Each structure stands twice: as C-alpha cells, then as structure tokens.
C-alpha cells in the first residue's frame, strides 16, 4: 500500500498554534471520523482508510509524539491515507473543511 499526505498549517515556519481542545471538538463534528487516541482520529467503517494526527512541531516541521500523549496546543494537522483517487478526494475534502475552520493552508503531498 502506498500513502499520500495532506498537511494543514498556518505557514511554512509553523509559527501559529491552536488550542487542541477546540480543534478536537470541531473534528468530532465530521461524521466520517472517529477519535482513536487523545490527538488522533481515524475513519469510521465504510469510509476510506486514513489517520489524522494533531501535532506540535518545530519550525522545520519535525515532530514526535507517543500513543496516549495529549498536547495543549498544536501547529500541524497531518492526514495520511491510501494513495487512491477515492481516498485523495475524500481526505482533501475533509482537510479543506479543517483548514477553512482554522484559516490555515493545505499542503498536499501525493
């Protein structure tokens, strides 16, 4: 399986953070997704496979986090999914909803 990725961020320096709690509450309203960990979401049954992670990274985009970890603020939303046209369209639409809510940009990495 090959993967594609969409990143949502304010700018290329990752200079703006958002409160994680507020972002989680918004993502919970997206019917195709379910929360799978404190800062991760996945697809519900009958939707294309994908993982959405809320991340705090440095100015270069580097990060790490552990399962069960919670971050008060994040500056990156990463969507990883199958590199298939159905998944690309599905997660681009979801990513656009998140980006529009946050007034952040989408960076596509197919």
N, C-alpha and C positions, 0 to 999 in steps of 0.2 A: 504494500500500500504506500502510495506517495501522499505527501501532505502539502497543504497550502496554508498561508498565514495572513491574517489581517491584523495590523497594529493600530490602535487608536491612542492618540497622544495629542497634547496641546501644540508642541513644536518639536523640532529635531534635537533640542537640548533637554527635553523632558523637564522643563522649568516650572510647570504648573501642576499642582496636586489637587485632588478632590477628596472629600470625605468618603471613606469606604462604605460606611453605613448607608449613606444616601444613594450611592451607586448600586449597592446590593438591593435596596428597596425598589429602585427603578428596574433593574434586570429581572427581579422576581415577577414583574408585571408582563414579561414577554412570555406568551403562552407556550412556545416551543421549547423552553428551557426549564431546567430544574437545578437547584443548588445541590452540589455534590460534596462540597467542603466549605470551610469558612470563607474562602476567597476564590472559589471555583464553581463553575456551572457546566452542565453538560446537556446533551439533547434528551428530550423525552422520547419514549418509544414512538416509532413510526415517523421520526424525523431524521435527516442526515446526521451521521456521527460528527461530533465536534466537542471541543473543550474551550471554555472561556475562562481566562485567569485574570485576576486583578493584581497588579504588580507595582512594586516600588523599586524603581531602577535608578542607576546613577546617570550622569549627563551623557554617557556613551550608550545607554540602553542596556547595560549589563545588570543582571539580577540573579537572585536565587531565593527560594523560599521552600519551606518544609510543609508537608501534609499537616493539616491542623493548625497552621500558623495563621494569625489574624494581623492585618496591618491597618492602623487607624487611617492612613492616607495612602493613596496610590497615584501614580502619574502615567500609567500604561495599562491598557486593556488589550490582551492578546487573545485572538481567536485562532485556533488551529483546527483543521478539518480535512476531510478527504479531498484530494485534488481531482474532483469530478465536477462536471458542469452543474449538476443539480446542487451539490454542496456549495460550490462557489457562489451561485445565485442566492441560495438560502442564507449563507452567512454574510454575504455582502449586504443583504437587506437588513439583517439583524445588526451588523456593525454600523450601518448607516443610521439606524434608529438610536443606537447608543451614542454615536458621535454627535448627532444632531442635538440630543438631550444635553450633552456636555459642552457643546460648541467647541469640539476638538476635531482634529483632522484624522482621516483614514489613510494609512499607508498599506498598500496591497503588495504581497509577496507571493505570487503564484508560482 
